[in-house]
Amino acid sequence: MAVRRKRLWLAAGALALACLAALCVWRLTAPGETLAADPPGATLLEAAQGLDDIVINADFDPVTRTLQVNQTLALTNRTGVTQRLVVLRTYPNAFQSEDTSPAATDELYDACYPNGFSKGMLEVDSLTLQMPGGDAASPAWSYGDDAQTVLRVSLPEDWVAGASLMLRMNYTVRVPQAAYRFGENNGLWAIGNAFAIPAVFMDGEYLTDDYISIGDPFVSECRNYTVNLTAPEAYVVVGSGVPTADPVQNGQRTTHFSALAARDFSLCISRQYALSQARQGSVLVNAYATSASQARLLARLGAQALACYADRYGPYPYPVFSLCEVDFPFDGMEYPTLAMISTRKLKQGGDALEQLVAHETAHQWWCAVVGNDQYRQAWQDEALAQFSLLDYWETRYGTEARHDLQYSQVDTSMLVTVPQGVTPGSPVDYFGDLSEYSLVVYGRGAAALCALDTAMQGKLDGFLSNYYHTYAFQLATRADFETLLKTYTGEDWSPLLSDYLDTYMN
């Protein structure tokens, strides 16, 4: 999730040259022209092989504010040990109560609930389980936390390592009236972290962290998603992955999404969306906004950022990248193949919007493809996305502009007093508020990478490309980052990183 940034004024001549260069690598569609995505490439097809499959059939009803969901999860035990539980994360249930909603803190309440508290939830109607070689049956299940975001399914027999099982669920998702990444505000529906998703098994246990208000407290692994969403024909439906739409029947349209090797599936829905598209190589950029001109701007900025990062770190592997306007008090929010961009930032426009789009696009490399523990090591995607923004700014506007942006967004973060002793390497639940989190994780985390780049004589991009290719579609730990860095350079950089990531600087 991105935060507010200072506007940076640049020379008109440099801007014109950068725009001319960008036209060489992407093409914006003409009015009325609609493009289809290319088939998935060899890299994505290879990554998708052998992954778990999740199939979601959902009916969206804006009147009742619900999605009626039938979901099938074909899961393989990849934990390396025998299990007697399957643990799922049901994040919408955190929104049932003001006590547990991440949008209902003192810091966020008024901005996220402008019309007062609105309840959201995921209510399970039925659940069936089929173990290897067995018949489908109804297992015992319960919630493992007060917020009911940890659903524990008891298995009637051992689920040995390498074996597969099938879970089928019917449930109702109720979307709150809230300006949040899960909620509807002013006719723009943001449906993020809304579907049941398997919990990650790490270091001998399932991760069951609370859905807190700071950062993006999610950890997820790549799976193959097939999603079929039916909605009233007047609504534009945007989702993770490649969309295809059926003809309208009885006032309803079903849109099909294929999201291979994706860490989650999210949706944005509105009657107000205008679409603009751009091509960046083999990638189709779809941009949705309530203004056609703003959609065109989003498509252009998204294509430019994709071009920069593909050149510096490695190709974007998915056929589609979507940017969607969402009316919430944050700047943006990243999901696999999709980024939410705030109405406020779209209206602000200029450098602030371009920097936001560049940051959120960078998350497709550092979060969507190379995953990490966003709860305990948030710097590993947020600081990397912020450093990538500097790379983008240099590509667009030159070295001097990069230095100016680094000073305003990174260097100055080292001069601000942080009273609580938190560091960029702290878990998200250590931070007192979003401003502190942003300053430390985004700013000081990026400062660590800038210092590393300086010590490596400007060669950090080469390592990041190696890191990207090595850990694509995996979850990379901090130890993975530091070990690969040592292997790549022949030097141990962990003392430098520890100085920045672990040492309190007031």
C-alpha positions, 0 to 999 in steps of 0.5 A: 500500500502506498502513501502520500509523497511530495510533488517534484517539479522537473524541467520541461525539456527532460519531460518531453524527451522522456515522453518521446522515449516512452512512445517507443515501447508502448501503444495506447489504444484509440477510442472505441478500440478494444484489445484482448490479452495474449495467451500466457507465456512459457514462463507463466505456464511453467510456474503454474505447473503442479500448483494448487487449483482454486475455482470460485463461482460467485454471484454479485448482488449490489442491492444486498451488497453480497457475493454468493460464492461456491469455491473449490480448493484442490490442495496438496500437502506441501508442508513436509509433515503429516497434517490433521488440519487445513487452515484457511484465512477468512479475512472478511470476518474481521469487518464484523465488529468495530473491535476487530475491523482494521478500518475502525481504528481511531486513526482510520474510522472517520475516513473509512466509515464516512457514513458510520460503521458498516458490517462485512463478513464471510458466512460459511453455509456449507463445507465438504471435504474429500480425502484421498481415495475417500468420499465427500463428507462434512468435516468438523470445523471451527474458528481459531481467533476472536475475529473469525479470520482463521478457519480450522478444518479438522481432518478425519485421517492423516493428510500425509506430505505430498497427498492431495485433498478437495475442499468445497465451500459455499459461503456469503461475502457481505461487502461493507459500505466502507472506504477501504480495500474491502468495501464500497464507497461512492459506487466503487467496489473494492473487493480485496482479500475477500475469498477464503485462502489457504494459510501459509505453513512456515517454520512448523506452523500455520500463519494466523496473524491478526488482520491489523490496520498497519501495512498489508498483513498478508502472506500467501503462496502462488496458486492457479485461480479460475474465477467466474463472476456473474453481475448485473450487465451495467457493472464493469467487473475487473479482476486479477488475471485474464478476463473473458466475458459471456453474452448478457443473459437475463440482464446478467453477464458472467466474466471469467478470469484465469489467474495462473500462479497468483497469490490471491484474487481481487476484484474492482466493480463499478457502473462508472468505470471507463476503460483505456488500454495500452500495449507494453510488449506482450502485456495488455494494460487495462486502466479503469477510472470514472473519467475516460481521460484519467483512465488513459493517463493510468494506462500510459503511466502503467505501461511506462512503469512496466517497461522500466522494470522489465528492462531493469529486473526481468520480464513481467510474466502475466498477460494483463496488468490492471489499474483501477480507481478506488475511492479510499483514503489511502494512495494505492493497494497492490494485488496480483496483476491488479493495483487499486489507485485512489480517487484523490491521487487521480484528481491530484495528478502530476508527479504524485500520481506518476510516482504512485503508479510506479510504486504500485507497479513495482509491487508486481515484481516485489510482492506478486512474483517474488513474495515475502512475509509482509507481516514480519518483513514488510521492507522486503516488498515496500522498500524494494518498491520504493527503491524501484520508484527511484529507478523509474524516475531516473529512467524517465527524467535523468540522474539529477531527478533521481537524486532530488526524489531520493532526497525528498522521499528517502534521505529526509526520513533519516532526519526525523525522530521516531519515538517508539524505537521501531526499525525498518525490519520490525513486524507491522504490529510494532508500529503505532500508526500509518505515518510512522510505518510509512516513514520507517519502512518505506523511507528508511527501508529504501535508505538501506537499499540506497546505501547498499547500491552506493557500496556496490557502486551502482550495481544493485539493479543487477542483483535485484534482477538475479533475486527476481529470477531466483525467487520468482513465484516463491516466498523469499525470506530476509535470509534468502535475500542476504545469502543470495546477495553474498553469493552474487557479490562475493561479500557479506552485506548483512552488517550494512543491512542490519545497521539500517534494518535493525538499529534504532535511529531516533 
